Amino acid sequence: MSATIIDGKAFAERLRGRVAAHVTRLKDGHGLTPGLAVVLVGEDPASQVYVRNKGKQTQETGMASFEHKLPADTTEADLLALIARLNAAPAVHGILVQLPLPAHLNAELVINAIDPAKDVDGFHISNVGLLGTGQKAMVPCTPLGCLMLLRDHLGSLSGLEAVVVGRSNIVGKPMAQLLLGESCTVTIAHSRTRTIEAVCRRADILVAAVGRPEMITGDWIKPGATVIDVGINRVERDGKMRLVGDVDFASAVGVAGAITPVPGGVGPMTIACLLANTVTAACRAHGLAEPEGLTA
Ligand SMILES: Nc1nc(=O)c2c([nH]1)NC[C@@H]1CN(c3ccc(C(=O)N[C@@H](CCC(=O)O)C(=O)O)cc3)C=[N+]21
């Protein structure tokens, strides 16, 4: 038996359609155009591709896109000054500082300088705290996208055994908080977890976010489990660069009940949720009703 393939690309397309419809309503009904500012420091080629895609999709949904490309040797003071300007700019409802930042910049300090109401990545300590205490927050895009796919596939997640592999601040930890919010029994596994295979094999929901290509093989998966692969790893295969996840798709697909592919799974959801968060931020900034189904 072969797993159902969860089509993140198609889901993301529909989500972007709903975002675009809401943008039209905001423009026509309130003269409000949601705006997203993306800040890129340095010239990492992968980051440039992401930033370009974000800008393109932002415009396609009818929102305003502001791109700020700064040289790799930008000082912290200059970056903080830009963030202060974006915080104060009424046309900007969302601010994303592309990570990772060059090593001479303190990423924590920079992220926490963003107005939490404009923090569409959900990385500001205020949003982290709000999410952790079950209050209304800006929710990190990748975990939010994973949650939408899980709800769509499973309906209620209540009482299910969820294992998140990876404990990063940007995926693992917020993912675990969201799953807890759905009344899952949540385990966070990581590089020091003993008998990690056995821990994973308990999972009804397995979220892989470790950044190690194809680490999780079919024998780590409970038959019928729903597997969400957050990994985006560029590897060389037969002389060609290919994108693979943290899950070994070939062996997992025969065991899992459902699985997200890479590419075409979680990745497109991340960008769609960024656009959704920007609309949510714009509505909150203007005291307008938030669109249904765009938040957690
Ligand atoms: N502040 C910040 N927020 C982020 O959300 C953020 C970031 N920094 N830094 C970099 C990572 C990476 N990221 C991706 C988004 C979409 C795809 C995506 O759409 N992937 C496609 C494939 C794209 C390709 O072919 O390369 C897919 O999986 O189908 C991938 C990766 C967001 N990130």
The ligand as an SDF file (V2000), in Angstrom:
LIG
                    3D

 33 36  0  0  0  0  0  0  0  0999 V2000
   13.0350   35.0800    8.1570 N   0  0  0  0  0  0  0  0  0  0  0  0
   12.9260   33.9870    7.4030 C   0  0  0  0  0  0  0  0  0  0  0  0
   11.7150   33.4140    7.2080 N   0  0  0  0  0  0  0  0  0  0  0  0
   11.5960   32.3070    6.4170 C   0  0  0  0  0  0  0  0  0  0  0  0
   10.4680   31.7780    6.2360 O   0  0  0  0  0  0  0  0  0  0  0  0
   12.7650   31.7710    5.7950 C   0  0  0  0  0  0  0  0  0  0  0  0
   13.9980   32.4100    6.0410 C   0  0  0  0  0  0  0  0  0  0  0  0
   14.0450   33.4990    6.8440 N   0  0  0  0  0  0  0  0  0  0  0  0
   15.1370   31.9400    5.4910 N   0  0  0  0  0  0  0  0  0  0  0  0
   15.1230   30.8340    4.5590 C   0  0  0  0  0  0  0  0  0  0  0  0
   13.9910   29.8820    4.8490 C   0  0  0  0  0  0  0  0  0  0  0  0
   13.6720   28.9280    3.7340 C   0  0  0  0  0  0  0  0  0  0  0  0
   12.3030   29.2000    3.3510 N   0  0  0  0  0  0  0  0  0  0  0  0
   11.6430   28.5580    2.2950 C   0  0  0  0  0  0  0  0  0  0  0  0
   10.4390   28.9600    1.8030 C   0  0  0  0  0  0  0  0  0  0  0  0
    9.8510   28.3360    0.7190 C   0  0  0  0  0  0  0  0  0  0  0  0
   10.4470   27.2790    0.1080 C   0  0  0  0  0  0  0  0  0  0  0  0
    9.8260   26.6420   -1.0960 C   0  0  0  0  0  0  0  0  0  0  0  0
    8.8650   27.1480   -1.6410 O   0  0  0  0  0  0  0  0  0  0  0  0
   10.3420   25.5060   -1.5800 N   0  0  0  0  0  0  0  0  0  0  0  0
    9.8810   24.8180   -2.7610 C   0  0  0  0  0  0  0  0  0  0  0  0
   11.0220   24.5500   -3.7150 C   0  0  0  0  0  0  0  0  0  0  0  0
   11.8360   25.7340   -4.0490 C   0  0  0  0  0  0  0  0  0  0  0  0
   13.1170   25.3570   -4.7930 C   0  0  0  0  0  0  0  0  0  0  0  0
   12.9970   24.6830   -5.8300 O   0  0  0  0  0  0  0  0  0  0  0  0
   14.1980   25.7340   -4.3160 O   0  0  0  0  0  0  0  0  0  0  0  0
    9.2650   23.4920   -2.3930 C   0  0  0  0  0  0  0  0  0  0  0  0
    9.5960   22.9420   -1.3350 O   0  0  0  0  0  0  0  0  0  0  0  0
    8.4770   22.9760   -3.1820 O   0  0  0  0  0  0  0  0  0  0  0  0
   11.6410   26.8410    0.5940 C   0  0  0  0  0  0  0  0  0  0  0  0
   12.2270   27.4590    1.7020 C   0  0  0  0  0  0  0  0  0  0  0  0
   11.8340   30.2270    4.1060 C   0  0  0  0  0  0  0  0  0  0  0  0
   12.7460   30.6460    4.9800 N   0  0  0  0  0  0  0  0  0  0  0  0
  1  2  1  0
  2  3  2  0
  2  8  1  0
  3  4  1  0
  4  5  2  0
  4  6  1  0
  6  7  2  0
  6 33  1  0
  7  8  1  0
  7  9  1  0
  9 10  1  0
 10 11  1  0
 11 12  1  0
 11 33  1  0
 12 13  1  0
 13 14  1  0
 13 32  1  0
 14 15  1  0
 14 31  2  0
 15 16  2  0
 16 17  1  0
 17 18  1  0
 17 30  2  0
 18 19  2  0
 18 20  1  0
 20 21  1  0
 21 22  1  0
 21 27  1  0
 22 23  1  0
 23 24  1  0
 24 25  2  0
 24 26  1  0
 27 28  2  0
 27 29  1  0
 30 31  1  0
 32 33  2  0
M  CHG  1  33   1
M  END
$$$$
